[in-house]
Amino acid sequence: MADGPSVETNLWQYYQAQAPCKVALIGADVWNGTPAQFALFRSHTGVTFPLLLNAGVDTGGNLLTDYTDRDDYVVLS
């Protein structure tokens, strides 16, 4: 792992400065992995933000269709 702040820390700091307490980071699994795969991802990356399972299904909106499979976007609602 590289030294310095994580992407998660950088995002949190940026949005806390822009809109304090009004932005939440959520990891959206657009590949529809299993809970065990998510646990492995959390373990390997050390993320602390919530992880949303099955974000690539049609029920409630399909983030894969709407935003593709890139992890470099932020959805604001």
VMD Tcl script that draws the C-alpha trace (Angstrom):
set ca {
  {0.00 0.00 0.00}
  {1.18 3.51 -0.78}
  {1.89 5.99 1.98}
  {-0.38 8.98 2.44}
  {-4.12 9.49 2.72}
  {-6.45 6.98 1.12}
  {-8.94 7.84 -1.59}
  {-11.64 7.42 1.04}
  {-9.96 9.97 3.32}
  {-9.46 12.43 0.48}
  {-13.12 12.20 -0.59}
  {-14.37 12.55 2.97}
  {-12.19 15.58 3.63}
  {-13.19 17.27 0.37}
  {-16.94 16.84 0.86}
  {-16.81 17.67 4.56}
  {-15.30 21.02 3.56}
  {-17.86 21.58 0.76}
  {-21.00 20.42 2.54}
  {-20.32 19.49 6.19}
  {-22.31 16.45 7.38}
  {-24.35 16.32 4.15}
  {-22.43 13.77 2.09}
  {-22.01 10.03 2.70}
  {-19.59 7.75 0.87}
  {-21.01 4.41 -0.23}
  {-19.27 1.73 -2.26}
  {-21.64 0.38 -4.92}
  {-20.98 -3.19 -6.10}
  {-22.03 -3.05 -9.76}
  {-20.64 -6.57 -10.37}
  {-23.09 -8.12 -7.89}
  {-20.59 -10.02 -5.80}
  {-21.35 -12.15 -2.79}
  {-21.18 -10.99 0.84}
  {-18.00 -13.07 1.19}
  {-16.40 -11.25 -1.75}
  {-17.34 -7.91 -0.17}
  {-15.81 -8.98 3.13}
  {-12.60 -9.85 1.27}
  {-12.67 -6.48 -0.53}
  {-13.16 -4.66 2.79}
  {-10.32 -6.64 4.35}
  {-7.92 -5.97 1.46}
  {-8.70 -2.26 1.08}
  {-9.51 -1.25 4.66}
  {-12.53 0.81 3.58}
  {-14.85 1.91 6.35}
  {-17.70 3.39 4.32}
  {-20.85 1.32 3.70}
  {-20.77 -1.15 0.82}
  {-23.93 -1.58 -1.24}
  {-24.46 -5.13 -2.51}
  {-26.16 -5.82 -5.85}
  {-25.97 -2.29 -7.24}
  {-25.99 -3.71 -10.77}
  {-29.52 -5.11 -10.70}
  {-32.72 -3.53 -12.01}
  {-34.53 -3.52 -8.66}
  {-34.32 0.07 -7.44}
  {-32.13 1.17 -10.35}
  {-29.09 -0.36 -11.99}
  {-25.95 1.68 -11.30}
  {-23.98 -0.38 -13.83}
  {-26.35 0.68 -16.62}
  {-26.60 4.28 -15.42}
  {-22.94 4.95 -14.58}
  {-20.91 2.09 -16.17}
  {-18.34 0.00 -14.30}
  {-15.93 2.81 -13.39}
  {-15.26 3.66 -9.76}
  {-14.29 7.28 -10.35}
  {-17.67 8.98 -10.02}
  {-19.77 10.47 -7.26}
  {-23.56 10.39 -7.35}
  {-25.21 13.28 -5.53}
  {-28.87 13.18 -4.67}
}
mol new
graphics top color blue
foreach p $ca { graphics top sphere $p radius 0.5 }
foreach p [lrange $ca 0 end-1] q [lrange $ca 1 end] { graphics top cylinder $p $q radius 0.2 }
display resetview
